[in-house]
Amino acid sequence: MARGGSADFATPARRPPDYAPSEVYGQAISLSWPLVRWRPAVDEAIVAPRIEGQVPLRHYFRHIFDQSRPGTEAAAIGTRDLPLVWSYGGLEHGIPLMFPGVDGYPEV
């Protein structure tokens, strides 16, 4: 399965290569993969095909962050405040995606 599930971010060997601490977010983030969550009672094998079909969305998430402040280099995400902080999406089957990818939802 593609990266992005909760177990991927929680397990060091499975984390995306760019998963690193961010002072802006107060936690480690990935700018390559969104966090994908599903209810614990749902079998990963059942949701995997639906999630795999959404993998290309990760490029769109990154693009909208890059464009949130024209003239700001892509490297600015996670290093300084930008107008867009989090982006969420949801699949019709109730599977939420959150960008940037993190090891769980942020504290509010």
mmCIF file of the C-alpha atoms, coordinates in Angstrom:
data_MODEL
# 
_entry.id   MODEL 
# 
loop_
_atom_site.group_PDB 
_atom_site.id 
_atom_site.type_symbol 
_atom_site.label_atom_id 
_atom_site.label_alt_id 
_atom_site.label_comp_id 
_atom_site.label_asym_id 
_atom_site.label_entity_id 
_atom_site.label_seq_id 
_atom_site.pdbx_PDB_ins_code 
_atom_site.Cartn_x 
_atom_site.Cartn_y 
_atom_site.Cartn_z 
_atom_site.occupancy 
_atom_site.B_iso_or_equiv 
_atom_site.pdbx_formal_charge 
_atom_site.auth_seq_id 
_atom_site.auth_comp_id 
_atom_site.auth_asym_id 
_atom_site.auth_atom_id 
_atom_site.pdbx_PDB_model_num 
ATOM 1   C CA . MET A 1 1   ? 0.000   0.000  0.000  1.00 0.00 ? 1   MET A CA 1 
ATOM 2   C CA . ALA A 1 2   ? 1.163   3.560  -0.610 1.00 0.00 ? 2   ALA A CA 1 
ATOM 3   C CA . ARG A 1 3   ? 2.405   5.624  2.286  1.00 0.00 ? 3   ARG A CA 1 
ATOM 4   C CA . GLY A 1 4   ? -0.018  7.765  4.164  1.00 0.00 ? 4   GLY A CA 1 
ATOM 5   C CA . GLY A 1 5   ? -1.837  5.531  6.631  1.00 0.00 ? 5   GLY A CA 1 
ATOM 6   C CA . SER A 1 6   ? -1.571  6.161  10.342 1.00 0.00 ? 6   SER A CA 1 
ATOM 7   C CA . ALA A 1 7   ? 0.731   3.158  10.747 1.00 0.00 ? 7   ALA A CA 1 
ATOM 8   C CA . ASP A 1 8   ? 3.046   4.549  8.063  1.00 0.00 ? 8   ASP A CA 1 
ATOM 9   C CA . PHE A 1 9   ? 3.632   7.774  9.959  1.00 0.00 ? 9   PHE A CA 1 
ATOM 10  C CA . ALA A 1 10  ? 3.794   6.080  13.368 1.00 0.00 ? 10  ALA A CA 1 
ATOM 11  C CA . THR A 1 11  ? 6.417   3.514  12.279 1.00 0.00 ? 11  THR A CA 1 
ATOM 12  C CA . PRO A 1 12  ? 9.872   5.040  11.647 1.00 0.00 ? 12  PRO A CA 1 
ATOM 13  C CA . ALA A 1 13  ? 10.820  2.509  8.956  1.00 0.00 ? 13  ALA A CA 1 
ATOM 14  C CA . ARG A 1 14  ? 7.625   3.238  6.991  1.00 0.00 ? 14  ARG A CA 1 
ATOM 15  C CA . ARG A 1 15  ? 7.602   7.047  7.232  1.00 0.00 ? 15  ARG A CA 1 
ATOM 16  C CA . PRO A 1 16  ? 7.928   9.107  4.051  1.00 0.00 ? 16  PRO A CA 1 
ATOM 17  C CA . PRO A 1 17  ? 11.559  10.099 3.370  1.00 0.00 ? 17  PRO A CA 1 
ATOM 18  C CA . ASP A 1 18  ? 10.772  13.804 3.849  1.00 0.00 ? 18  ASP A CA 1 
ATOM 19  C CA . TYR A 1 19  ? 9.079   13.330 7.240  1.00 0.00 ? 19  TYR A CA 1 
ATOM 20  C CA . ALA A 1 20  ? 10.841  15.895 9.445  1.00 0.00 ? 20  ALA A CA 1 
ATOM 21  C CA . PRO A 1 21  ? 10.154  18.258 12.370 1.00 0.00 ? 21  PRO A CA 1 
ATOM 22  C CA . SER A 1 22  ? 8.575   21.614 11.575 1.00 0.00 ? 22  SER A CA 1 
ATOM 23  C CA . GLU A 1 23  ? 8.645   24.560 13.980 1.00 0.00 ? 23  GLU A CA 1 
ATOM 24  C CA . VAL A 1 24  ? 5.603   26.059 12.279 1.00 0.00 ? 24  VAL A CA 1 
ATOM 25  C CA . TYR A 1 25  ? 3.493   22.933 12.824 1.00 0.00 ? 25  TYR A CA 1 
ATOM 26  C CA . GLY A 1 26  ? 5.021   21.953 16.163 1.00 0.00 ? 26  GLY A CA 1 
ATOM 27  C CA . GLN A 1 27  ? 5.422   18.371 14.974 1.00 0.00 ? 27  GLN A CA 1 
ATOM 28  C CA . ALA A 1 28  ? 7.017   16.382 12.171 1.00 0.00 ? 28  ALA A CA 1 
ATOM 29  C CA . ILE A 1 29  ? 5.334   16.667 8.757  1.00 0.00 ? 29  ILE A CA 1 
ATOM 30  C CA . SER A 1 30  ? 5.571   15.188 5.287  1.00 0.00 ? 30  SER A CA 1 
ATOM 31  C CA . LEU A 1 31  ? 5.172   17.414 2.250  1.00 0.00 ? 31  LEU A CA 1 
ATOM 32  C CA . SER A 1 32  ? 5.027   14.377 -0.023 1.00 0.00 ? 32  SER A CA 1 
ATOM 33  C CA . TRP A 1 33  ? 2.194   12.356 1.516  1.00 0.00 ? 33  TRP A CA 1 
ATOM 34  C CA . PRO A 1 34  ? -1.073  13.290 3.210  1.00 0.00 ? 34  PRO A CA 1 
ATOM 35  C CA . LEU A 1 35  ? -2.248  11.465 6.310  1.00 0.00 ? 35  LEU A CA 1 
ATOM 36  C CA . VAL A 1 36  ? -4.990  8.990  5.399  1.00 0.00 ? 36  VAL A CA 1 
ATOM 37  C CA . ARG A 1 37  ? -7.167  7.681  8.226  1.00 0.00 ? 37  ARG A CA 1 
ATOM 38  C CA . TRP A 1 38  ? -9.902  5.118  8.483  1.00 0.00 ? 38  TRP A CA 1 
ATOM 39  C CA . ARG A 1 39  ? -11.845 3.736  11.399 1.00 0.00 ? 39  ARG A CA 1 
ATOM 40  C CA . PRO A 1 40  ? -9.951  1.081  13.376 1.00 0.00 ? 40  PRO A CA 1 
ATOM 41  C CA . ALA A 1 41  ? -12.757 -1.420 12.772 1.00 0.00 ? 41  ALA A CA 1 
ATOM 42  C CA . VAL A 1 42  ? -12.276 -1.169 8.990  1.00 0.00 ? 42  VAL A CA 1 
ATOM 43  C CA . ASP A 1 43  ? -9.944  -3.735 7.435  1.00 0.00 ? 43  ASP A CA 1 
ATOM 44  C CA . GLU A 1 44  ? -7.027  -2.044 5.660  1.00 0.00 ? 44  GLU A CA 1 
ATOM 45  C CA . ALA A 1 45  ? -7.296  -4.541 2.799  1.00 0.00 ? 45  ALA A CA 1 
ATOM 46  C CA . ILE A 1 46  ? -10.812 -3.228 2.085  1.00 0.00 ? 46  ILE A CA 1 
ATOM 47  C CA . VAL A 1 47  ? -9.860  0.461  1.973  1.00 0.00 ? 47  VAL A CA 1 
ATOM 48  C CA . ALA A 1 48  ? -6.457  0.018  0.277  1.00 0.00 ? 48  ALA A CA 1 
ATOM 49  C CA . PRO A 1 49  ? -7.789  0.063  -3.324 1.00 0.00 ? 49  PRO A CA 1 
ATOM 50  C CA . ARG A 1 50  ? -9.763  3.236  -2.643 1.00 0.00 ? 50  ARG A CA 1 
ATOM 51  C CA . ILE A 1 51  ? -6.755  4.910  -1.055 1.00 0.00 ? 51  ILE A CA 1 
ATOM 52  C CA . GLU A 1 52  ? -4.451  3.835  -3.886 1.00 0.00 ? 52  GLU A CA 1 
ATOM 53  C CA . GLY A 1 53  ? -6.783  5.568  -6.320 1.00 0.00 ? 53  GLY A CA 1 
ATOM 54  C CA . GLN A 1 54  ? -6.346  8.822  -4.406 1.00 0.00 ? 54  GLN A CA 1 
ATOM 55  C CA . VAL A 1 55  ? -2.532  8.794  -4.303 1.00 0.00 ? 55  VAL A CA 1 
ATOM 56  C CA . PRO A 1 56  ? -2.273  11.366 -7.149 1.00 0.00 ? 56  PRO A CA 1 
ATOM 57  C CA . LEU A 1 57  ? -4.118  13.883 -4.939 1.00 0.00 ? 57  LEU A CA 1 
ATOM 58  C CA . ARG A 1 58  ? -0.907  14.311 -2.937 1.00 0.00 ? 58  ARG A CA 1 
ATOM 59  C CA . HIS A 1 59  ? 0.532   16.336 -5.824 1.00 0.00 ? 59  HIS A CA 1 
ATOM 60  C CA . TYR A 1 60  ? -2.549  18.561 -5.887 1.00 0.00 ? 60  TYR A CA 1 
ATOM 61  C CA . PHE A 1 61  ? -2.341  19.178 -2.135 1.00 0.00 ? 61  PHE A CA 1 
ATOM 62  C CA . ARG A 1 62  ? 1.286   20.228 -2.516 1.00 0.00 ? 62  ARG A CA 1 
ATOM 63  C CA . HIS A 1 63  ? 0.437   22.469 -5.472 1.00 0.00 ? 63  HIS A CA 1 
ATOM 64  C CA . ILE A 1 64  ? -2.264  24.407 -3.620 1.00 0.00 ? 64  ILE A CA 1 
ATOM 65  C CA . PHE A 1 65  ? 0.144   24.968 -0.726 1.00 0.00 ? 65  PHE A CA 1 
ATOM 66  C CA . ASP A 1 66  ? 2.830   26.169 -3.120 1.00 0.00 ? 66  ASP A CA 1 
ATOM 67  C CA . GLN A 1 67  ? 0.318   28.598 -4.632 1.00 0.00 ? 67  GLN A CA 1 
ATOM 68  C CA . SER A 1 68  ? -1.112  29.884 -1.334 1.00 0.00 ? 68  SER A CA 1 
ATOM 69  C CA . ARG A 1 69  ? 1.368   32.762 -1.378 1.00 0.00 ? 69  ARG A CA 1 
ATOM 70  C CA . PRO A 1 70  ? 2.581   33.587 -4.889 1.00 0.00 ? 70  PRO A CA 1 
ATOM 71  C CA . GLY A 1 71  ? 6.328   34.032 -5.116 1.00 0.00 ? 71  GLY A CA 1 
ATOM 72  C CA . THR A 1 72  ? 7.018   31.839 -2.097 1.00 0.00 ? 72  THR A CA 1 
ATOM 73  C CA . GLU A 1 73  ? 9.343   28.945 -2.787 1.00 0.00 ? 73  GLU A CA 1 
ATOM 74  C CA . ALA A 1 74  ? 8.011   25.455 -2.158 1.00 0.00 ? 74  ALA A CA 1 
ATOM 75  C CA . ALA A 1 75  ? 10.564  24.950 0.614  1.00 0.00 ? 75  ALA A CA 1 
ATOM 76  C CA . ALA A 1 76  ? 8.695   27.547 2.695  1.00 0.00 ? 76  ALA A CA 1 
ATOM 77  C CA . ILE A 1 77  ? 5.953   25.067 3.600  1.00 0.00 ? 77  ILE A CA 1 
ATOM 78  C CA . GLY A 1 78  ? 6.615   23.970 7.159  1.00 0.00 ? 78  GLY A CA 1 
ATOM 79  C CA . THR A 1 79  ? 9.312   26.573 7.729  1.00 0.00 ? 79  THR A CA 1 
ATOM 80  C CA . ARG A 1 80  ? 7.269   29.766 7.891  1.00 0.00 ? 80  ARG A CA 1 
ATOM 81  C CA . ASP A 1 81  ? 3.657   30.776 8.228  1.00 0.00 ? 81  ASP A CA 1 
ATOM 82  C CA . LEU A 1 82  ? 1.667   30.660 5.000  1.00 0.00 ? 82  LEU A CA 1 
ATOM 83  C CA . PRO A 1 83  ? -1.991  31.568 4.435  1.00 0.00 ? 83  PRO A CA 1 
ATOM 84  C CA . LEU A 1 84  ? -2.868  27.887 4.006  1.00 0.00 ? 84  LEU A CA 1 
ATOM 85  C CA . VAL A 1 85  ? -1.970  25.772 7.037  1.00 0.00 ? 85  VAL A CA 1 
ATOM 86  C CA . TRP A 1 86  ? -3.909  22.503 6.672  1.00 0.00 ? 86  TRP A CA 1 
ATOM 87  C CA . SER A 1 87  ? -5.863  21.021 3.824  1.00 0.00 ? 87  SER A CA 1 
ATOM 88  C CA . TYR A 1 88  ? -8.425  18.272 4.304  1.00 0.00 ? 88  TYR A CA 1 
ATOM 89  C CA . GLY A 1 89  ? -10.267 16.099 1.861  1.00 0.00 ? 89  GLY A CA 1 
ATOM 90  C CA . GLY A 1 90  ? -12.641 13.212 2.200  1.00 0.00 ? 90  GLY A CA 1 
ATOM 91  C CA . LEU A 1 91  ? -13.453 10.259 0.031  1.00 0.00 ? 91  LEU A CA 1 
ATOM 92  C CA . GLU A 1 92  ? -17.031 9.219  -0.529 1.00 0.00 ? 92  GLU A CA 1 
ATOM 93  C CA . HIS A 1 93  ? -16.415 6.155  1.627  1.00 0.00 ? 93  HIS A CA 1 
ATOM 94  C CA . GLY A 1 94  ? -15.605 8.279  4.673  1.00 0.00 ? 94  GLY A CA 1 
ATOM 95  C CA . ILE A 1 95  ? -11.818 8.145  4.396  1.00 0.00 ? 95  ILE A CA 1 
ATOM 96  C CA . PRO A 1 96  ? -10.305 11.543 5.308  1.00 0.00 ? 96  PRO A CA 1 
ATOM 97  C CA . LEU A 1 97  ? -7.013  12.862 3.947  1.00 0.00 ? 97  LEU A CA 1 
ATOM 98  C CA . MET A 1 98  ? -4.995  15.617 5.629  1.00 0.00 ? 98  MET A CA 1 
ATOM 99  C CA . PHE A 1 99  ? -2.037  17.570 4.231  1.00 0.00 ? 99  PHE A CA 1 
ATOM 100 C CA . PRO A 1 100 ? 0.714   17.947 5.263  1.00 0.00 ? 100 PRO A CA 1 
ATOM 101 C CA . GLY A 1 101 ? 1.001   14.351 6.412  1.00 0.00 ? 101 GLY A CA 1 
ATOM 102 C CA . VAL A 1 102 ? 1.545   13.928 10.160 1.00 0.00 ? 102 VAL A CA 1 
ATOM 103 C CA . ASP A 1 103 ? 1.600   11.242 12.837 1.00 0.00 ? 103 ASP A CA 1 
ATOM 104 C CA . GLY A 1 104 ? -1.976  11.907 13.959 1.00 0.00 ? 104 GLY A CA 1 
ATOM 105 C CA . TYR A 1 105 ? -4.136  14.983 14.140 1.00 0.00 ? 105 TYR A CA 1 
ATOM 106 C CA . PRO A 1 106 ? -2.679  18.144 15.696 1.00 0.00 ? 106 PRO A CA 1 
ATOM 107 C CA . GLU A 1 107 ? -3.623  19.268 19.190 1.00 0.00 ? 107 GLU A CA 1 
ATOM 108 C CA . VAL A 1 108 ? -6.171  22.091 19.151 1.00 0.00 ? 108 VAL A CA 1 
# 
